[in-house]
Amino acid sequence: MAEVLSQGEIDALLSALSTGEMDANELKKEETQKKVKVYDFKRALRFSKDQIRSLTRIHENFARLLTTYFSAQLRTFVQISVASVDQLPYDEFIRSVPKMTILNVFEPYPLDGRFLIEVNPNIAYAMLDRLLGGKGTAVNKVDNLTEIETRIMTQLFQRTLESFQEAWSSVVDIDPHMDDLEVNPQFLQMVSPNETVVVISLSTAIGEASGMINICLPHVVLEDILPKLSVHYWMQTKKKTRLPEEVEALEKNVRNAPLVVKAELGKSEITIQEFLQLGIGDTIELNSLIDDPLTVKVENTPKFFGQPGKVKDQIAVQITDMIEEDDNNE
């Protein structure tokens, strides 16, 4: 990305050029020279920009689902949104989180490996306080988690995995299960220190408390599904092939669907006065001749021509022809 100069720097540059302190030709020579860009192999960029955009889109949906879930569970104002999406070494991520925090480790079956959701203590204890009937005050005492507090938090964050599963359903069907809840990141070693991970930071506000929820996704775990995170995958139209038993069941259900079939002898228009004066033995003249075929309708749509008759003393209609689509439109 090109460096953007401030107005002061621009004025100083123009002044130097006008006084002769700098030569414009020398500046052009510097631009033509090859520039060396420093590359840190410890911070290998293994995710493309396209894949980062897809991960951002997925977790924006996850943030919306979490907002709905936590609002219902905590019965207070909750606002969650994606703040940033970065890729960095796992060791750098672990060193960036607080020494004592809430670490939810879960397995995204059938993917091979583990994901991590780190919840800032301010947010975690505001949630706990609300669940226990408080106002949502954040108390930083992660080093003294009791068994009851651990159990409540585990159950709360276990259900967030349902939202995580739904957010990822457009890419891959996963069945995440909570593996562990830790408070000290130094005891947690999911992948090698130099392994590249994607960290999605969610800006979270719960009542008056605010903090970050960080989602750590190792590259080695996502490697098999990375092609599905590209735009080319989203633009593909995959036609699902149905199994023979599915087709048979579908045909059976269609054949058993009830339809209203009726045959029209004809139509007639009379006034309300004539209708009120109708009596036994009166005749209504229809708009069709006795030799004209009957119109057979299926769900009020003309489909066949027929002729009236009897079968074993029962009134019946014999289908004589089909109504073409063009005739139907007319």
C-alpha positions in Angstrom: 0.0 0.0 0.0 1.4 3.4 -1.0 2.4 5.8 1.9 0.0 8.7 2.3 1.7 12.1 3.0 0.3 14.7 5.3 -0.3 18.3 4.1 2.8 19.4 6.0 5.0 16.8 4.3 3.7 17.8 0.9 4.5 21.5 1.5 8.0 20.6 2.7 8.6 18.5 -0.3 7.4 21.2 -2.7 9.6 23.7 -0.9 12.7 21.5 -1.2 12.1 21.0 -4.9 11.6 24.8 -5.5 14.8 25.7 -3.6 16.9 23.0 -5.2 17.6 21.0 -2.1 16.1 18.0 -3.8 16.3 16.9 -7.4 13.2 15.6 -9.2 15.4 13.4 -11.4 17.0 11.7 -8.4 13.6 10.9 -7.0 12.6 9.3 -10.3 15.8 7.1 -10.2 14.9 6.0 -6.7 11.5 4.9 -7.8 12.9 2.8 -10.7 15.3 0.9 -8.4 14.1 -2.4 -7.0 12.9 -2.2 -3.5 13.5 -5.0 -1.0 10.5 -5.9 1.1 11.2 -7.6 4.5 9.4 -10.9 4.9 9.0 -12.5 8.3 8.8 -16.3 7.9 7.5 -16.6 11.4 4.5 -14.6 10.3 3.7 -16.6 7.2 0.5 -15.4 5.5 -1.1 -18.7 4.7 -4.7 -17.4 4.2 -5.5 -15.5 1.0 -7.5 -12.3 1.2 -10.4 -14.1 -0.4 -10.4 -16.7 2.4 -10.1 -13.9 5.0 -13.2 -12.2 3.5 -15.1 -15.5 3.7 -14.1 -16.0 7.3 -15.2 -12.5 8.1 -18.6 -13.0 6.5 -19.1 -16.3 8.4 -18.3 -14.7 11.8 -20.3 -11.6 11.1 -23.2 -14.1 11.0 -21.9 -15.8 14.1 -21.8 -12.4 15.9 -25.5 -11.8 15.0 -26.5 -15.2 16.3 -24.5 -14.7 19.5 -26.2 -11.3 20.1 -29.6 -13.0 19.9 -28.5 -15.9 22.1 -26.9 -13.9 24.9 -29.7 -11.3 24.8 -32.2 -14.1 25.5 -30.1 -15.8 28.1 -28.9 -12.7 30.0 -32.1 -10.6 29.5 -30.0 -7.4 29.1 -28.5 -5.3 26.3 -26.0 -7.2 24.3 -24.1 -6.0 21.2 -21.5 -8.1 19.4 -19.7 -7.3 16.1 -16.6 -8.3 14.3 -13.8 -5.9 15.1 -10.9 -7.5 13.2 -9.7 -10.6 11.4 -5.9 -11.3 11.6 -3.5 -14.1 10.9 -0.5 -14.5 13.1 1.6 -17.3 14.8 -0.1 -19.2 17.6 2.6 -18.2 20.1 2.0 -14.5 19.4 -1.8 -15.0 20.0 -1.3 -16.8 23.3 1.1 -14.1 24.5 -1.5 -11.4 23.6 -4.3 -12.7 25.8 -4.5 -11.9 29.5 -2.6 -14.2 31.9 -5.9 -15.2 33.5 -8.9 -15.4 31.1 -11.7 -17.8 30.0 -10.5 -20.2 27.3 -13.2 -22.5 25.7 -11.5 -25.3 23.8 -13.8 -27.4 21.5 -13.5 -30.0 18.8 -15.2 -29.1 15.4 -15.9 -32.7 14.4 -15.3 -34.0 11.7 -12.4 -31.6 11.3 -9.2 -32.9 12.9 -8.0 -30.6 15.6 -9.4 -28.0 18.1 -10.6 -24.4 18.0 -10.5 -21.9 20.8 -12.8 -19.2 22.0 -11.2 -16.8 24.4 -13.6 -14.6 26.5 -12.3 -11.6 28.3 -12.9 -11.8 32.1 -14.9 -8.6 32.1 -17.4 -10.1 29.7 -17.4 -13.6 31.2 -18.1 -12.4 34.8 -20.7 -9.9 33.6 -22.5 -12.9 32.1 -22.1 -15.0 35.2 -23.4 -12.1 37.4 -26.5 -11.8 35.2 -27.2 -15.5 35.3 -27.0 -15.5 39.1 -29.4 -12.6 39.4 -27.1 -9.7 39.5 -26.9 -6.5 37.5 -24.1 -7.7 35.2 -21.1 -6.3 37.2 -17.7 -7.5 36.0 -15.6 -8.9 38.8 -12.0 -10.0 37.8 -11.4 -13.1 39.9 -10.7 -15.7 37.2 -7.9 -17.3 39.3 -10.5 -18.3 41.9 -13.1 -20.1 39.7 -15.3 -22.4 41.8 -16.7 -25.6 40.6 -20.2 -24.1 40.4 -18.9 -21.1 38.4 -17.0 -23.4 36.1 -20.1 -25.6 35.5 -22.3 -22.6 34.8 -19.9 -21.1 32.3 -19.3 -24.4 30.6 -23.0 -24.8 30.0 -23.4 -21.2 28.8 -20.6 -21.5 26.3 -21.5 -25.0 25.2 -24.7 -23.7 23.8 -22.9 -21.0 21.8 -21.4 -23.8 19.8 -24.9 -24.3 18.3 -24.6 -20.8 16.8 -21.1 -21.5 15.6 -22.4 -24.6 13.9 -25.2 -22.7 12.2 -22.8 -19.9 11.1 -20.5 -22.5 9.4 -23.3 -24.6 7.9 -23.0 -22.8 4.5 -19.4 -24.0 4.2 -19.1 -27.3 6.1 -21.4 -29.3 8.4 -19.6 -29.5 11.7 -20.7 -31.0 15.1 -18.6 -29.0 17.7 -18.3 -30.3 21.2 -16.8 -28.6 24.2 -13.5 -30.2 25.2 -12.2 -28.1 28.1 -12.5 -24.8 29.9 -9.1 -23.3 30.9 -8.2 -20.1 32.7 -4.4 -20.0 32.1 -3.3 -19.8 28.5 0.2 -21.0 29.4 -1.2 -24.5 30.1 -2.9 -24.6 26.7 -0.9 -25.9 23.7 -3.3 -26.7 20.8 -0.7 -26.4 17.9 3.0 -25.7 17.5 4.0 -22.1 18.5 4.9 -21.2 14.9 1.6 -22.5 13.4 -0.4 -19.8 11.6 -3.8 -19.1 13.1 -6.7 -16.8 12.2 -7.9 -14.7 15.1 -11.4 -13.2 14.8 -11.9 -10.5 17.4 -15.5 -9.8 18.4 -16.2 -6.5 20.1 -18.7 -7.3 22.9 -20.8 -5.1 25.1 -23.1 -6.6 27.8 -24.9 -3.9 29.8 -22.2 -1.6 31.1 -19.4 -4.1 30.7 -17.3 -4.4 27.5 -14.5 -6.5 26.2 -13.3 -8.8 23.4 -14.2 -12.4 22.4 -11.4 -13.9 20.4 -11.9 -16.9 18.2 -8.7 -18.8 17.3 -8.8 -21.0 14.2 -5.5 -22.9 13.4 -4.6 -23.2 9.7 -3.7 -26.9 10.1 -7.4 -27.6 11.2 -8.9 -25.5 8.3 -6.5 -26.8 5.6 -8.9 -29.4 4.2 -11.8 -27.0 3.8 -9.8 -23.9 2.6 -11.0 -24.4 -1.1 -14.6 -23.9 0.2 -13.7 -20.5 1.5 -12.9 -19.1 -2.0 -15.3 -17.0 -4.1 -15.1 -19.7 -6.9 -16.6 -22.2 -4.5 -19.5 -19.9 -3.7 -20.2 -19.1 -7.4 -20.4 -22.8 -8.3 -23.9 -24.3 -8.7 -23.9 -27.8 -7.5 -26.8 -29.9 -8.6 -27.8 -32.4 -5.9 -28.4 -35.9 -7.2 -31.2 -37.6 -5.3 -31.1 -41.2 -4.2 -33.5 -43.7 -5.9 -35.4 -44.2 -2.7 -35.8 -40.4 -2.3 -37.2 -40.2 -5.8 -39.6 -43.1 -5.1 -40.8 -41.6 -1.8 -41.3 -38.2 -3.5 -43.3 -39.8 -6.4 -45.5 -41.7 -3.9 -46.3 -38.6 -1.9 -47.2 -36.7 -5.1 -49.5 -39.5 -6.3 -51.3 -39.5 -2.9 -51.9 -35.8 -3.0 -55.6 -35.0 -3.1 -56.9 -33.0 -6.1 -60.3 -31.4 -6.8 -61.5 -32.6 -10.3 -64.8 -31.3 -11.6 -66.7 -31.3 -15.0 -68.5 -28.2 -16.1 -71.7 -28.6 -18.1 -71.8 -25.0 -19.0 -72.4 -21.5 -17.7 -75.3 -19.1 -17.6 -76.0 -15.6 -16.4 -79.3 -14.6 -14.8 -80.5 -11.6 -12.8 -81.0 -11.7 -9.0 -84.7 -11.3 -9.7 -84.8 -14.3 -12.0 -82.8 -16.3 -9.4 -85.3 -15.5 -6.6 -88.2 -16.5 -8.8 -86.8 -20.0 -9.7 -89.1 -22.9 -8.8 -89.3 -26.6 -9.3 -89.4 -27.6 -12.9 -87.9 -24.4 -14.2 -85.1 -24.7 -16.8 -81.8 -22.6 -17.0 -80.3 -22.3 -20.5 -76.6 -22.9 -20.6 -74.0 -21.3 -23.0 -73.0 -24.7 -24.4 -74.7 -27.0 -26.9 -75.7 -30.6 -26.1 -73.0 -31.9 -28.5 -70.2 -29.7 -27.1 -67.6 -31.5 -24.9 -67.5 -30.9 -21.2 -64.5 -28.9 -19.7 -62.9 -31.0 -17.0 -60.9 -28.8 -14.5 -58.2 -29.9 -12.0 -57.9 -27.5 -9.1 -59.9 -24.9 -11.2 -57.5 -25.2 -14.1 -59.0 -26.6 -17.4 -57.0 -29.8 -18.3 -59.3 -32.1 -20.3 -62.3 -32.4 -22.6 -64.9 -35.1 -21.7 -68.4 -36.4 -22.3 -71.1 -37.3 -19.7 -72.4 -40.8 -19.2 -73.2 -43.5 -16.7 -71.2 -46.4 -15.2 -73.3 -48.9 -13.2 -76.0 -46.3 -12.6 -73.4 -43.8 -11.4 -73.0 -40.4 -13.2 -69.5 -40.4 -14.9 -67.4 -38.4 -17.3 -65.3 -40.0 -20.0 -62.0 -38.1 -20.9 -61.9 -37.6 -24.7 -59.0 -35.2 -25.2 -56.4 -33.1 -23.4 -56.5 -29.3 -23.4 -53.2 -28.0 -24.8 -51.5 -25.2 -23.0 -52.2 -22.6 -25.7 -55.9 -23.5 -25.6 -55.8 -23.2 -21.8 -54.4 -19.7 -22.0 -57.0 -18.7 -24.5 
